[in-house]
Amino acid sequence: MSCPEIGLHLKIKKDMTKRKKTTIRYSNCFKLQVVEEIEKNGLSIEECRRKYDIRGGATIQSWLRLFGKQYLMNKMYDKCVNFFQDKTSSHFASFNARR
């Protein structure tokens, strides 16, 4: 998908403590590009977040819900479950072999 601009809109606000807060707005084209990269290229949410320097932890998850791709949010959970299942099964195999 071709999207010439990322479509960032920065908005700087000052709050009561005089800190500057930067709000980043992403274009719909960019959001869709990130969602499609997760879907087609098999990247995890965290990998895409790092690749595009997206700071919010739940930003991409909200985009997945926006475009009706909630099933991709389970991908991160499935990787963790598979990792721990592999570790647990190998641990029990080594424990049973020692008996």
VMD Tcl script that draws the C-alpha trace (Angstrom):
set ca {
  {0.00 0.00 0.00}
  {1.38 3.36 -0.93}
  {1.01 6.16 1.56}
  {3.39 9.03 0.80}
  {2.99 10.78 4.11}
  {2.73 9.30 7.53}
  {0.21 11.96 8.40}
  {1.54 13.01 11.76}
  {-0.09 16.01 13.33}
  {1.63 17.21 16.47}
  {-0.26 19.20 19.03}
  {1.60 20.59 22.01}
  {-0.35 21.41 25.17}
  {0.78 22.73 28.51}
  {-0.89 21.33 31.59}
  {-1.09 22.72 35.11}
  {2.49 21.69 35.93}
  {3.87 23.51 32.89}
  {4.90 20.27 31.23}
  {4.48 20.02 27.50}
  {2.31 17.18 26.29}
  {2.58 16.17 22.66}
  {-0.39 14.57 20.98}
  {0.35 12.70 17.77}
  {-2.44 12.16 15.25}
  {-1.92 9.49 12.58}
  {-3.67 9.48 9.23}
  {-6.12 6.68 8.43}
  {-3.85 5.65 5.57}
  {-0.95 5.14 7.97}
  {-3.13 3.27 10.48}
  {-4.33 0.91 7.76}
  {-0.77 0.38 6.56}
  {0.34 -0.70 10.04}
  {-2.67 -3.02 10.47}
  {-2.04 -4.62 7.07}
  {1.61 -5.14 7.92}
  {0.61 -7.03 11.06}
  {-1.91 -9.09 9.11}
  {0.07 -9.87 5.95}
  {3.69 -9.89 7.12}
  {3.05 -11.56 10.45}
  {4.68 -8.84 12.54}
  {3.66 -8.62 16.17}
  {2.05 -5.51 17.57}
  {5.19 -4.74 19.55}
  {7.43 -5.13 16.47}
  {5.27 -2.66 14.52}
  {5.19 -0.27 17.47}
  {8.99 -0.22 17.57}
  {9.41 -0.09 13.80}
  {7.23 3.01 13.41}
  {8.12 4.55 16.81}
  {4.52 4.55 18.04}
  {4.68 5.48 21.70}
  {1.26 4.49 23.02}
  {0.97 0.93 24.27}
  {-2.68 0.51 23.24}
  {-2.59 2.63 20.09}
  {-2.24 -0.21 17.59}
  {-4.79 -2.33 19.47}
  {-7.35 0.46 19.03}
  {-6.54 0.56 15.30}
  {-7.10 -3.19 15.05}
  {-10.54 -2.74 16.63}
  {-11.22 0.23 14.34}
  {-10.60 -1.86 11.21}
  {-12.35 -4.99 12.55}
  {-9.18 -7.06 12.98}
  {-9.52 -7.92 16.67}
  {-8.39 -11.49 16.04}
  {-4.88 -10.16 15.41}
  {-4.66 -8.99 19.03}
  {-4.69 -12.64 20.12}
  {-1.50 -13.25 18.15}
  {0.59 -11.69 20.90}
  {-1.19 -13.79 23.54}
  {-0.76 -16.98 21.48}
  {3.00 -16.42 21.19}
  {3.31 -16.10 24.97}
  {1.19 -19.18 25.62}
  {3.18 -21.28 23.12}
  {6.45 -20.10 24.66}
  {5.41 -21.11 28.16}
  {3.90 -24.40 26.98}
  {7.18 -25.32 25.30}
  {9.15 -24.41 28.43}
  {6.77 -26.32 30.69}
  {6.69 -29.47 28.57}
  {10.49 -29.59 28.29}
  {10.77 -29.02 32.05}
  {8.42 -31.92 32.81}
  {10.21 -34.17 30.30}
  {13.56 -33.54 31.98}
  {11.98 -34.06 35.42}
  {10.44 -37.40 34.37}
  {13.72 -38.53 32.82}
  {15.51 -38.03 36.15}
  {13.12 -40.34 38.00}
}
mol new
graphics top color blue
foreach p $ca { graphics top sphere $p radius 0.5 }
foreach p [lrange $ca 0 end-1] q [lrange $ca 1 end] { graphics top cylinder $p $q radius 0.2 }
display resetview
